[in-house]
């Protein structure tokens, strides 16, 4: 996992009014917590955050936060990112201190490789049930994504989290029996949807014939 350096400043004022002033100055209010130390209010350059998010891959990224005007720095990860629901602008960031020598728990996205046999040849439908798993590893070895080979799955079969191939020194902390993906038979769904309509029509016709017989 790559590391990104950001120069931050301490934030001495708090409150909604102060936060609005920071945003007008293209700064984002933030807080740094964890690591057995007190929380510290900081402010982060908005432009640097936006450039990071536009390039992608910001999830689970390791940040080296350098305190402006000092030789102090600290590794951290983003644990919460608050966005304005109307403008989608960043309004607040929560950073958590981490040690590069201590393991962390994070969620990583899954990528499916291949097309299941059940989809290719049996008319099945792929159901991607859980798109991420939780793992534990050292910060420097956090994988950007985890791949799952689904080419051999047939209709009625599924892949569980415990069957995933993980990188070295990466431990699965999600339930091993959690279903990642399954292949279902699409034809059964079609039959269930059509069957009621097929049965209903003859009943209407039958009633019509009985009424005609009574009139005659």
DRENPA-3360 file (N, C-alpha, C; in nm, 2 decimals, always signed):
BEGIN
1 = XXXXXXXX = +0.08/-0.12/+0.00/+0.00/+0.00/+0.00/+0.09/+0.12/+0.00 ~ +0.06/+0.22/-0.09/+0.14/+0.34/-0.10/+0.12/+0.43/+0.02 ~ +0.22/+0.52/+0.04/+0.21/+0.62/+0.14/+0.21/+0.76/+0.09 ~ +0.12/+0.84/+0.14/+0.11/+0.98/+0.10/+0.14/+1.08/+0.21 ~ +0.22/+1.18/+0.18/+0.26/+1.28/+0.28/+0.17/+1.40/+0.27 ~ +0.11/+1.44/+0.38/+0.03/+1.56/+0.38/+0.08/+1.65/+0.50 ~ +0.10/+1.78/+0.47/+0.13/+1.88/+0.57/+0.01/+1.93/+0.63 ~ -0.01/+1.92/+0.76/-0.12/+1.96/+0.84/-0.09/+2.07/+0.94;
9 = XXXXXXXX = -0.19/+2.14/+0.98/-0.17/+2.24/+1.09/-0.26/+2.22/+1.20 ~ -0.22/+2.26/+1.32/-0.31/+2.24/+1.44/-0.43/+2.34/+1.42 ~ -0.54/+2.30/+1.47/-0.66/+2.38/+1.46/-0.70/+2.42/+1.61 ~ -0.69/+2.55/+1.63/-0.72/+2.60/+1.77/-0.86/+2.64/+1.79 ~ -0.94/+2.66/+1.69/-1.08/+2.70/+1.70/-1.17/+2.59/+1.66 ~ -1.29/+2.59/+1.72/-1.38/+2.48/+1.68/-1.52/+2.54/+1.67 ~ -1.62/+2.46/+1.62/-1.75/+2.51/+1.60/-1.79/+2.52/+1.46 ~ -1.92/+2.53/+1.43/-1.96/+2.54/+1.29/-1.91/+2.66/+1.22;
17 = XXXXXXXX = -1.91/+2.78/+1.29/-1.87/+2.90/+1.23/-1.72/+2.89/+1.19 ~ -1.64/+2.84/+1.28/-1.50/+2.82/+1.25/-1.47/+2.73/+1.13 ~ -1.55/+2.62/+1.13/-1.54/+2.52/+1.02/-1.57/+2.59/+0.89 ~ -1.67/+2.67/+0.88/-1.71/+2.74/+0.76/-1.60/+2.83/+0.71 ~ -1.53/+2.90/+0.81/-1.42/+2.99/+0.77/-1.31/+2.91/+0.71 ~ -1.28/+2.79/+0.77/-1.17/+2.71/+0.72/-1.20/+2.66/+0.57 ~ -1.33/+2.62/+0.55/-1.36/+2.58/+0.42/-1.35/+2.69/+0.31 ~ -1.39/+2.81/+0.35/-1.38/+2.92/+0.26/-1.23/+2.95/+0.23;
25 = XXXXXXXX = -1.14/+2.91/+0.32/-1.00/+2.92/+0.30/-0.94/+2.80/+0.23 ~ -1.02/+2.71/+0.18/-0.98/+2.59/+0.11/-0.90/+2.49/+0.21 ~ -0.95/+2.49/+0.33/-0.90/+2.40/+0.43/-1.01/+2.31/+0.48 ~ -0.98/+2.19/+0.52/-1.08/+2.09/+0.57/-1.05/+2.07/+0.72 ~ -1.15/+2.09/+0.81/-1.13/+2.05/+0.95/-1.11/+1.90/+0.96 ~ -1.03/+1.86/+1.05/-1.01/+1.72/+1.08/-0.97/+1.69/+1.22 ~ -0.96/+1.57/+1.26/-0.92/+1.53/+1.39/-0.83/+1.41/+1.38 ~ -0.72/+1.40/+1.46/-0.63/+1.29/+1.47/-0.65/+1.22/+1.60;
33 = XXXXXXXX = -0.68/+1.09/+1.61/-0.70/+1.03/+1.74/-0.64/+0.89/+1.74 ~ -0.65/+0.82/+1.85/-0.60/+0.68/+1.86/-0.45/+0.68/+1.90 ~ -0.40/+0.55/+1.90/-0.26/+0.53/+1.93/-0.22/+0.56/+2.08 ~ -0.33/+0.55/+2.17/-0.30/+0.57/+2.31/-0.27/+0.72/+2.34 ~ -0.30/+0.81/+2.25/-0.27/+0.95/+2.28/-0.40/+1.03/+2.27 ~ -0.40/+1.16/+2.31/-0.51/+1.24/+2.31/-0.54/+1.28/+2.16 ~ -0.67/+1.31/+2.14/-0.71/+1.36/+2.01/-0.66/+1.50/+1.98 ~ -0.63/+1.53/+1.86/-0.57/+1.66/+1.82/-0.66/+1.71/+1.70;
41 = XXXXXXXX = -0.70/+1.83/+1.71/-0.78/+1.90/+1.60/-0.68/+1.96/+1.51 ~ -0.70/+1.92/+1.38/-0.60/+1.97/+1.27/-0.68/+2.02/+1.15 ~ -0.61/+2.08/+1.06/-0.68/+2.13/+0.94/-0.59/+2.08/+0.82 ~ -0.65/+2.04/+0.71/-0.58/+1.98/+0.60/-0.61/+2.06/+0.47 ~ -0.51/+2.08/+0.38/-0.54/+2.14/+0.26/-0.64/+2.07/+0.17 ~ -0.75/+2.14/+0.13/-0.86/+2.08/+0.06/-0.81/+2.03/-0.08 ~ -0.72/+2.11/-0.14/-0.67/+2.08/-0.28/-0.60/+1.94/-0.28 ~ -0.52/+1.92/-0.18/-0.44/+1.79/-0.18/-0.53/+1.67/-0.16;
49 = XXXXXXXX = -0.64/+1.69/-0.08/-0.73/+1.58/-0.06/-0.81/+1.55/-0.19 ~ -0.85/+1.66/-0.25/-0.93/+1.64/-0.38/-0.85/+1.57/-0.49 ~ -0.72/+1.61/-0.50/-0.63/+1.54/-0.60/-0.62/+1.40/-0.57 ~ -0.61/+1.36/-0.44/-0.59/+1.22/-0.40/-0.71/+1.14/-0.43 ~ -0.83/+1.20/-0.40/-0.96/+1.12/-0.43/-0.98/+1.11/-0.58 ~ -0.95/+1.21/-0.66/-0.97/+1.20/-0.80/-0.88/+1.09/-0.87 ~ -0.76/+1.07/-0.81/-0.67/+0.97/-0.87/-0.71/+0.83/-0.82 ~ -0.80/+0.82/-0.72/-0.85/+0.69/-0.68/-0.75/+0.62/-0.59;
57 = XXXXXXXX = -0.79/+0.51/-0.53/-0.70/+0.43/-0.45/-0.68/+0.49/-0.31 ~ -0.77/+0.58/-0.26/-0.75/+0.65/-0.13/-0.79/+0.56/-0.02 ~ -0.87/+0.46/-0.05/-0.92/+0.37/+0.06/-0.81/+0.29/+0.12 ~ -0.80/+0.29/+0.25/-0.69/+0.21/+0.32/-0.55/+0.27/+0.29 ~ -0.54/+0.39/+0.24/-0.41/+0.45/+0.21/-0.35/+0.49/+0.34 ~ -0.22/+0.48/+0.35/-0.14/+0.52/+0.47/-0.09/+0.66/+0.44 ~ -0.12/+0.75/+0.54/-0.08/+0.89/+0.53/+0.03/+0.92/+0.63 ~ +0.13/+1.00/+0.59/+0.23/+1.05/+0.68/+0.19/+1.20/+0.71;
65 = XXXXXXXX = +0.13/+1.22/+0.82/+0.09/+1.36/+0.85/+0.21/+1.44/+0.92 ~ +0.25/+1.54/+0.85/+0.36/+1.62/+0.90/+0.31/+1.75/+0.95 ~ +0.34/+1.78/+1.08/+0.29/+1.90/+1.14/+0.37/+2.02/+1.09 ~ +0.31/+2.12/+1.03/+0.38/+2.23/+0.97/+0.46/+2.31/+1.07 ~ +0.58/+2.34/+1.03/+0.67/+2.42/+1.12/+0.74/+2.34/+1.22 ~ +0.73/+2.21/+1.22/+0.79/+2.12/+1.32/+0.86/+2.00/+1.24 ~ +0.93/+1.92/+1.32/+0.98/+1.80/+1.26/+0.89/+1.68/+1.31 ~ +0.77/+1.70/+1.35/+0.69/+1.60/+1.40/+0.60/+1.54/+1.29;
73 = XXXXXXXX = +0.59/+1.41/+1.28/+0.50/+1.34/+1.19/+0.44/+1.22/+1.25 ~ +0.34/+1.17/+1.19/+0.27/+1.05/+1.24/+0.20/+0.98/+1.13 ~ +0.21/+0.85/+1.12/+0.13/+0.77/+1.03/-0.01/+0.76/+1.07 ~ -0.10/+0.77/+0.97/-0.24/+0.76/+1.01/-0.32/+0.71/+0.89 ~ -0.45/+0.67/+0.91/-0.54/+0.62/+0.81/-0.67/+0.70/+0.83 ~ -0.74/+0.72/+0.72/-0.87/+0.78/+0.72/-0.97/+0.68/+0.78 ~ -1.04/+0.71/+0.88/-1.14/+0.62/+0.94/-1.28/+0.67/+0.91 ~ -1.30/+0.80/+0.89/-1.43/+0.85/+0.85/-1.42/+0.98/+0.77;
81 = XXXXXXXX = -1.50/+0.98/+0.67/-1.49/+1.10/+0.57/-1.64/+1.15/+0.56 ~ -1.66/+1.27/+0.60/-1.79/+1.33/+0.60/-1.81/+1.42/+0.48 ~ -1.91/+1.40/+0.40/-1.94/+1.48/+0.28/-2.07/+1.56/+0.30 ~ -2.08/+1.67/+0.24/-2.20/+1.75/+0.24/-2.30/+1.68/+0.15 ~ -2.42/+1.65/+0.19/-2.52/+1.57/+0.11/-2.56/+1.65/-0.01 ~ -2.56/+1.78/-0.01/-2.60/+1.87/-0.12/-2.49/+1.89/-0.22 ~ -2.37/+1.92/-0.17/-2.26/+1.96/-0.27/-2.16/+1.85/-0.29 ~ -2.17/+1.75/-0.20/-2.07/+1.63/-0.21/-1.93/+1.68/-0.18;
89 = XXXXXXXX = -1.92/+1.79/-0.12/-1.78/+1.84/-0.08/-1.74/+1.78/+0.06 ~ -1.61/+1.77/+0.08/-1.56/+1.72/+0.20/-1.58/+1.82/+0.31 ~ -1.64/+1.78/+0.42/-1.66/+1.87/+0.53/-1.58/+1.84/+0.66 ~ -1.54/+1.71/+0.67/-1.46/+1.67/+0.79/-1.39/+1.54/+0.76 ~ -1.28/+1.52/+0.82/-1.20/+1.40/+0.81/-1.15/+1.35/+0.95 ~ -1.17/+1.22/+0.97/-1.12/+1.16/+1.10/-1.00/+1.07/+1.06 ~ -0.88/+1.11/+1.11/-0.76/+1.03/+1.10/-0.74/+0.94/+1.22 ~ -0.69/+0.82/+1.21/-0.66/+0.74/+1.32/-0.51/+0.71/+1.31;
97 = XXXXXXXX = -0.44/+0.73/+1.42/-0.30/+0.70/+1.43/-0.27/+0.55/+1.42 ~ -0.16/+0.52/+1.35/-0.13/+0.38/+1.34/+0.03/+0.37/+1.35 ~ +0.07/+0.25/+1.39/+0.21/+0.22/+1.39/+0.24/+0.12/+1.28 ~ +0.34/+0.14/+1.21/+0.37/+0.06/+1.09/+0.42/-0.08/+1.13 ~ +0.45/-0.10/+1.26/+0.49/-0.23/+1.32/+0.37/-0.31/+1.38 ~ +0.25/-0.25/+1.38/+0.14/-0.32/+1.44/+0.03/-0.35/+1.34 ~ -0.03/-0.46/+1.35/-0.13/-0.50/+1.25/-0.26/-0.42/+1.27 ~ -0.33/-0.40/+1.15/-0.45/-0.33/+1.16/-0.56/-0.41/+1.09;
105 = XXXXXXXX = -0.69/-0.38/+1.12/-0.80/-0.44/+1.05/-0.86/-0.34/+0.95 ~ -0.88/-0.39/+0.83/-0.94/-0.30/+0.73/-1.03/-0.39/+0.64 ~ -1.12/-0.32/+0.56/-1.20/-0.39/+0.46/-1.14/-0.36/+0.33 ~ -1.14/-0.47/+0.25/-1.08/-0.46/+0.11/-1.18/-0.51/+0.01 ~ -1.18/-0.44/-0.10/-1.27/-0.47/-0.21/-1.23/-0.60/-0.28 ~ -1.33/-0.67/-0.33/-1.31/-0.80/-0.40/-1.33/-0.78/-0.55 ~ -1.25/-0.85/-0.63/-1.26/-0.84/-0.78/-1.28/-0.99/-0.82 ~ -1.38/-1.01/-0.90/-1.41/-1.15/-0.95/-1.34/-1.17/-1.09;
113 = XXXXXXXX = -1.26/-1.28/-1.09/-1.19/-1.32/-1.22/-1.26/-1.43/-1.29 ~ -1.29/-1.41/-1.42/-1.35/-1.51/-1.50/-1.50/-1.51/-1.50 ~ -1.55/-1.59/-1.59/-1.70/-1.61/-1.60/-1.73/-1.75/-1.55 ~ -1.82/-1.77/-1.45/-1.86/-1.90/-1.40/-1.90/-2.00/-1.51 ~ -1.87/-2.12/-1.49/-1.92/-2.23/-1.58/-2.07/-2.23/-1.59 ~ -2.13/-2.21/-1.47/-2.28/-2.21/-1.46/-2.34/-2.10/-1.54 ~ -2.27/-1.99/-1.56/-2.33/-1.88/-1.64/-2.30/-1.90/-1.79 ~ -2.18/-1.96/-1.82/-2.14/-1.98/-1.96/-2.23/-2.09/-2.03;
121 = XXXXXXXX = -2.25/-2.20/-1.95/-2.31/-2.32/-2.02/-2.44/-2.37/-1.96 ~ -2.48/-2.32/-1.84/-2.60/-2.38/-1.77/-2.71/-2.27/-1.76 ~ -2.70/-2.16/-1.82/-2.80/-2.06/-1.81/-2.82/-1.99/-1.67 ~ -2.71/-2.00/-1.59/-2.72/-1.94/-1.46/-2.70/-1.79/-1.45 ~ -2.72/-1.74/-1.34/-2.70/-1.60/-1.31/-2.61/-1.58/-1.19 ~ -2.51/-1.49/-1.21/-2.41/-1.46/-1.11/-2.47/-1.36/-1.00 ~ -2.46/-1.40/-0.87/-2.51/-1.31/-0.77/-2.39/-1.28/-0.68 ~ -2.34/-1.15/-0.69/-2.23/-1.10/-0.61/-2.28/-1.05/-0.48;
129 = XXXXXXXX = -2.27/-1.14/-0.38/-2.34/-1.12/-0.25/-2.26/-1.02/-0.16 ~ -2.14/-1.04/-0.14/-2.05/-0.95/-0.06/-1.93/-0.91/-0.14 ~ -1.92/-0.78/-0.15/-1.82/-0.72/-0.24/-1.69/-0.68/-0.17 ~ -1.68/-0.71/-0.04/-1.56/-0.68/+0.04/-1.54/-0.77/+0.16 ~ -1.42/-0.79/+0.20/-1.40/-0.87/+0.32/-1.31/-0.79/+0.42 ~ -1.31/-0.83/+0.54/-1.23/-0.77/+0.64/-1.10/-0.86/+0.66 ~ -0.99/-0.79/+0.67/-0.86/-0.86/+0.68/-0.78/-0.80/+0.79 ~ -0.67/-0.86/+0.83/-0.58/-0.81/+0.93/-0.44/-0.83/+0.88;
137 = XXXXXXXX = -0.36/-0.72/+0.88/-0.22/-0.73/+0.84/-0.14/-0.61/+0.88 ~ -0.02/-0.60/+0.85/+0.06/-0.48/+0.87/+0.02/-0.37/+0.77 ~ +0.03/-0.24/+0.82/-0.01/-0.13/+0.73/+0.05/-0.14/+0.59 ~ +0.18/-0.17/+0.59/+0.25/-0.16/+0.46/+0.21/-0.28/+0.36 ~ +0.14/-0.38/+0.41/+0.11/-0.49/+0.33/-0.04/-0.50/+0.30 ~ -0.11/-0.39/+0.32/-0.26/-0.39/+0.29/-0.28/-0.40/+0.14 ~ -0.34/-0.50/+0.09/-0.37/-0.51/-0.05/-0.47/-0.41/-0.10 ~ -0.45/-0.36/-0.22/-0.55/-0.27/-0.28/-0.68/-0.34/-0.31;
145 = XXXXXXXX = -0.67/-0.47/-0.35/-0.79/-0.55/-0.38/-0.76/-0.69/-0.36 ~ -0.86/-0.78/-0.35/-0.84/-0.92/-0.34/-0.92/-0.98/-0.46 ~ -0.85/-1.07/-0.53/-0.92/-1.14/-0.65/-0.97/-1.27/-0.61 ~ -1.09/-1.31/-0.67/-1.15/-1.43/-0.65/-1.18/-1.50/-0.79 ~ -1.13/-1.62/-0.81/-1.15/-1.69/-0.93/-1.28/-1.77/-0.92 ~ -1.38/-1.73/-1.01/-1.51/-1.79/-1.01/-1.54/-1.88/-1.13 ~ -1.44/-1.91/-1.21/-1.46/-1.98/-1.34/-1.52/-2.12/-1.33 ~ -1.49/-2.18/-1.22/-1.54/-2.32/-1.20/-1.68/-2.34/-1.13;
153 = XXXXXXXX = -1.73/-2.22/-1.09/-1.86/-2.23/-1.02/-1.98/-2.28/-1.11 ~ -2.05/-2.37/-1.07/-2.17/-2.42/-1.14/-2.30/-2.37/-1.08 ~ -2.41/-2.39/-1.15/-2.54/-2.35/-1.09/-2.56/-2.43/-0.96 ~ -2.60/-2.35/-0.86/-2.62/-2.41/-0.72/-2.50/-2.41/-0.63 ~ -2.39/-2.36/-0.69/-2.26/-2.36/-0.61/-2.23/-2.21/-0.57 ~ -2.15/-2.20/-0.46/-2.11/-2.06/-0.42/-1.97/-2.06/-0.37 ~ -1.91/-1.94/-0.36/-1.77/-1.93/-0.31/-1.78/-1.86/-0.17 ~ -1.71/-1.92/-0.07/-1.71/-1.86/+0.06/-1.58/-1.78/+0.09;
161 = XXXXXXXX = -1.59/-1.69/+0.19/-1.47/-1.61/+0.22/-1.35/-1.69/+0.25 ~ -1.37/-1.81/+0.32/-1.26/-1.89/+0.37/-1.19/-1.96/+0.25 ~ -1.25/-1.95/+0.13/-1.18/-2.02/+0.02/-1.10/-1.92/-0.06 ~ -1.10/-1.79/-0.02/-1.02/-1.69/-0.10/-0.87/-1.71/-0.08 ~ -0.79/-1.68/-0.18/-0.65/-1.69/-0.17/-0.60/-1.55/-0.13 ~ -0.54/-1.54/-0.01/-0.49/-1.41/+0.04/-0.34/-1.40/+0.02 ~ -0.30/-1.27/+0.01/-0.15/-1.25/+0.00/-0.08/-1.30/+0.13 ~ +0.05/-1.31/+0.12/+0.13/-1.36/+0.24/+0.11/-1.26/+0.36;
169 = XXXXXXXX = +0.10/-1.32/+0.48/+0.09/-1.25/+0.60/-0.04/-1.17/+0.61 ~ -0.14/-1.20/+0.53/-0.27/-1.13/+0.54/-0.37/-1.24/+0.60 ~ -0.44/-1.20/+0.70/-0.53/-1.29/+0.77/-0.67/-1.25/+0.75 ~ -0.76/-1.34/+0.72/-0.90/-1.31/+0.71/-0.97/-1.30/+0.84 ~ -1.04/-1.19/+0.87/-1.11/-1.17/+0.99/-1.26/-1.17/+0.97 ~ -1.31/-1.17/+0.85/-1.45/-1.19/+0.82/-1.48/-1.34/+0.85 ~ -1.61/-1.37/+0.87/-1.65/-1.51/+0.89/-1.61/-1.59/+0.76 ~ -1.55/-1.70/+0.79/-1.50/-1.79/+0.68/-1.61/-1.85/+0.60;
177 = XXXXXXXX = -1.73/-1.86/+0.66/-1.84/-1.92/+0.58/-1.93/-1.81/+0.52 ~ -1.89/-1.69/+0.52/-1.96/-1.58/+0.45/-1.96/-1.60/+0.30 ~ -2.08/-1.60/+0.24/-2.09/-1.62/+0.10/-2.04/-1.50/+0.02 ~ -1.95/-1.51/-0.07/-1.90/-1.40/-0.15/-1.98/-1.39/-0.28 ~ -2.00/-1.51/-0.35/-2.07/-1.51/-0.48/-2.13/-1.64/-0.50 ~ -2.25/-1.64/-0.57/-2.31/-1.77/-0.59/-2.37/-1.76/-0.74 ~ -2.40/-1.88/-0.79/-2.46/-1.89/-0.92/-2.59/-1.96/-0.91 ~ -2.69/-1.88/-0.95/-2.83/-1.93/-0.94/-2.89/-1.97/-1.08;
185 = XXXXXXXX = -2.99/-2.05/-1.08/-3.05/-2.09/-1.21/-3.16/-1.99/-1.25 ~ -3.14/-1.92/-1.36/-3.24/-1.81/-1.40/-3.37/-1.87/-1.45 ~ -3.37/-1.99/-1.51/-3.49/-2.05/-1.57/-3.60/-2.07/-1.46 ~ -3.56/-2.11/-1.34/-3.66/-2.13/-1.24/-3.74/-2.01/-1.21 ~ -3.67/-1.89/-1.21/-3.73/-1.76/-1.18/-3.83/-1.73/-1.29 ~ -3.80/-1.76/-1.41/-3.89/-1.73/-1.53/-4.01/-1.82/-1.52 ~ -4.00/-1.94/-1.48/-4.12/-2.03/-1.47/-4.21/-1.99/-1.37 ~ -4.16/-1.95/-1.25/-4.24/-1.90/-1.14/-4.32/-1.78/-1.18;
193 = XXXXXXXX = -4.26/-1.69/-1.26/-4.32/-1.56/-1.29/-4.43/-1.59/-1.40 ~ -4.42/-1.69/-1.49/-4.51/-1.71/-1.60/-4.63/-1.80/-1.55 ~ -4.60/-1.90/-1.47/-4.70/-2.00/-1.43/-4.83/-1.94/-1.39 ~ -4.84/-1.84/-1.30/-4.97/-1.79/-1.25/-5.06/-1.74/-1.37 ~ -5.00/-1.67/-1.46/-5.07/-1.61/-1.58/-5.13/-1.72/-1.66 ~ -5.05/-1.83/-1.68/-5.10/-1.94/-1.77/-5.22/-2.01/-1.71 ~ -5.22/-2.02/-1.58/-5.33/-2.09/-1.51/-5.45/-2.01/-1.50 ~ -5.44/-1.88/-1.49/-5.55/-1.79/-1.47/-5.64/-1.78/-1.59;
201 = XXXXXXXX = -5.58/-1.78/-1.71/-5.66/-1.76/-1.84/-5.76/-1.87/-1.86 ~ -5.73/-2.00/-1.85/-5.84/-2.10/-1.87/-5.95/-2.09/-1.77 ~ -5.93/-2.04/-1.65/-6.04/-2.03/-1.55/-6.14/-1.93/-1.60 ~ -6.09/-1.82/-1.66/-6.19/-1.72/-1.71/-6.27/-1.77/-1.83 ~ -6.21/-1.85/-1.92/-6.28/-1.91/-2.03/-6.38/-2.00/-1.98 ~ -6.35/-2.08/-1.88/-6.44/-2.19/-1.83/-6.56/-2.12/-1.77 ~ -6.54/-2.01/-1.70/-6.66/-1.94/-1.64/-6.75/-1.89/-1.75 ~ -6.69/-1.84/-1.86/-6.76/-1.78/-1.97/-6.85/-1.89/-2.04;
209 = XXXXXXXX = -6.80/-2.01/-2.05/-6.87/-2.12/-2.12/-6.99/-2.16/-2.03 ~ -6.98/-2.16/-1.90/-7.09/-2.20/-1.81/-7.20/-2.10/-1.81 ~ -7.16/-1.97/-1.82/-7.26/-1.86/-1.83/-7.34/-1.87/-1.96 ~ -7.27/-1.91/-2.08/-7.34/-1.92/-2.20/-7.44/-2.04/-2.20 ~ -7.40/-2.15/-2.13/-7.48/-2.26/-2.12/-7.61/-2.23/-2.04 ~ -7.60/-2.15/-1.94/-7.72/-2.11/-1.86/-7.81/-2.03/-1.94 ~ -7.76/-1.93/-2.02/-7.84/-1.84/-2.11/-7.92/-1.92/-2.21 ~ -7.86/-2.03/-2.27/-7.92/-2.11/-2.37/-8.03/-2.19/-2.31;
% end
